[in-house]
Amino acid sequence: METSKGMKTVIEAFKEKMTDKIENERDEKRKEILIKALQRGTELLEGKS
Amino acid sequence: MRFLSITLKNVRSFRSKTIEFRDGLNIVCGPNESGKSTILESILYAVAGEIEDVSSLRRWKSEDTSIHLRYKTDTGETYTVSRTISPEMKCRLENFIILEDPETILSTLRNHFGSIQKTVLESSAIVRHNQMEILRKMDSREIVKEQMRAALTGSETSTDEVITMLQVRIDEYQESLRDMDFKIENFKANLIPYAGVDEAYESLTSKIRVYEKDVKTRQREREMHTKKLLYNSTVKDVEEIQKRLEEIEDIESYREALPLEKIKKIEELENKRRRLEDGMESLISLIKEREEELVQIRKESDEKGFFSWFTSLFGKSKEKKDREKRAFTIEEVLKGYRRDFYELERKIEDMRIEKNDYINQIPDYKGKGVEYCCKVDGEYQKRIEELLKGLTKEELVQSLLRKREDADRLRGSIFTEYPHLLDMDDSDVTNERGNLEEMISMLKQEKEDSEAKFESVEIRKHEKERIQRELRALEAQNLDIKTRNEVDQVVLDTINEIYSELKDLFIPQLEEKAGQIMQRITKGKYMRILIGREDLGIRVELPDQLIDMKLLSQGTKDQLYFSLRIGLSELLSGGRNLPLLFDESFYTSDENRLKETFEVLEEIALNTQVILFTHNEDFLKYGNPIVLSEQMTLSDSVGLSTK
C-alpha cells in the first residue's frame, strides 16, 4: 500500500484492486458486475453518490 | 521540502504580490480581508492544481491572472510551479528547464510532494480554522478516525460511513429481495388458472380463420354459379337478338324486293291506257260524227242535180262553195282525228306492250295491285317494329354487341376459376348453388359460435398477459436489485479488505512516525505513541508506564495532536517533510495555551517549515513576521529576520 509517492488512499487502492480483479476475471457476467462495482465504489468513496 | 516564495498576479485583492518564506516558523499576519486565505488557497492550488472555483481567484475585470510558487525540495533543488488562470489555463514547472507538458508536471510534483490530492493535503499539511479546538474536544478514537478519514479515503467522504451505508443498503436489498420473491411466487400462482388459455386462443383463432376462408371460398363459388346462370341467360339473349336481327334483315330484303314501283307503273299504264281508250272512243265517236256529217254534206251535194249543173255553168254557187269548204274542213278534221286515232292506237299498243313487260317481270304479282303491295309492306313494317321492340336497329345491334361482350367476359371469368361450370346446364347449376347457400349458412353459424367462445378466451388471455407483464417487471426489478446487491457486496468486501489492510499498515506507521516526532518535541519525555487496533484509543508511553490520552494535560495533548498530524503528513507524502500550514487555528486559545502551543510549534519548526496565518499581531513575536496590509498592494513584503 505504501509507495515512494506516499501511502495509498482507499480510493487508489480500491481502484487498483478492482482493476486487477477485472483483468483476471474470465466469466463475462461476473466481469460486468466487477466493472459496475468499480464505478459504484469509486463514486461512493469520492462522495459523488 | 520548504516554500521559498509565492507571487500572485491579479489574484483577488492582489494586483501583484510576492511573499517570501523562511525556514522555521513564519507568521503571516493581516486583518480580515487582507488576503491570508487567498495566499493559502493559492499555495494549495499551485501544488494540487485543483480548487472548488478557480475563477474565484481572478481579480475583478483582470485578463491576466497567475500564481507562481517557488519551493526547494528535500534534495536541495529549487523549482517554480506557475499556474495561469486567465486568459487561459496553463501550467509550467521551471528549474533549469521549463516543463509544460501536464503529465510530466503532474509526475514531477508527485515526486516532490507525494500525494498532491487536495483533500489529502488539506487533511495532512493544512490545519484549518478551529480544527485544533474541535480536535481538542474529541476523544482519541475520534482523533485517529478523523485523521484517517479524508487522508486515507482520498476524498471528503469517510470510508467508515461508506462501509456503514453499504451495509445498510445491502440489508435493504435483502429485504426487498425476500419481499419480491414472495410477490413473484404469488404472481406465478395467479397464472395457474390460465393454463391452456394460449392454446385455446390459438386454436380458436385458427378455426375462425379457416371458417372465414371456407366461407369466402364458398361465396366465390356461389358467385361463379350465379355468373354461370347469368351467362346462360345472356347467351339466350344474344341468340334471341340475333334471331330478331336476322328476321329484320330478311323482312327488309323482302320489302326491298316488293315490286311496288312496277305495280304502280302497271296501274299507271293501265289507267293511261284506259284514258287513252276512252279518248279513243271519243275520237271514234267524233270521227263517226264527222264522217256522217261529211256523208251528209256529200249527199246534199249530190241531191241538188240539174240545178246544181246549171248553176255550175255560171260557176259554183255560194252554197256549194260553203259545202265544199265545210266538207274540206271536215275532211281535214277527220284526217286529224284519224291521225290522232292512230297515234292513240299506237300509244295504247305501246302501253300494252310495256305493261305486259312489267307483268312478265313480276309474274307472282300478276293481278295484284298497289294496295296489295302496300298492305304487304305495312305488315312487314309492323313485324319489324315488333322485332325492334321500341329500339332502332342500330340500338338493337349495339345491344347485341354488349350482350356478346358480357357473355365473353362472364365466360372468361368462369373458365379461369371453374371451367367445369361451363358444361353444366341451368338446373344443375341452380341445385349446386342451393347447396352452396346452405353450406355458407352453416359455416357462418359455426364461425359465430367460435367467435363467441373466442371473446371470453381473449379476455382471459389479456388478463393472463397482464399478469405476465407484471411478473416480468417484478422479475426485472428483482434481477436489478440482485445485481445491485451483488455489486454493493463486491464493493463492501473489497473496501473492507483494503481498509483493513490500510489500517493494519497505517496505524503502526502512524504510531512510529508520530512517536518519533512526539519523542522529539517532548525532548524524550514520551517515548512512543500506541494506537489500539480495535478501539483506536491512543496511549503515550513514558519510560515506565502507558498513559491514556484522556489523562494527559492539554499541552501534552496539543503536542500529541501535532505529532499525529505531522506523522500523517509524512506518511501520506512518502516520508517527505512538507511544510505545515495553519489557517487561524488558535484564535480561541487563551494566552497560556497559546504559549504552550507556540512552544510546540517552535520545536516542530526546527525540522519542519511552519507557516501560520493569523490576524493576531501578538503572534508575530513567535516567528518570522510577514505582515499583510490593505495598503500594501504594489510592493513586495519582505519577511523580517526570524528570532
Interface residues (C-beta under 8 A of the other chain):
Chain A: M1 E2 T3 S4 K5 G6 M7 K8 T9 V10 I11 E12 A13 F14 K17 M18 K21 I33 L34 K36 A37 R40 G41 L44 L45 E46 G47
Chain B: R110 N111 G114 S115 Q117 V120 A151 L152 T153 G154 S155 E156 T157 T159 V162 M165 L166 T483 E486 V487 D488 V490 V491 T494 I495 E497 I498 Y499 E501 L502 L505 F506 Q509 L571 L572 S573 G574 R576
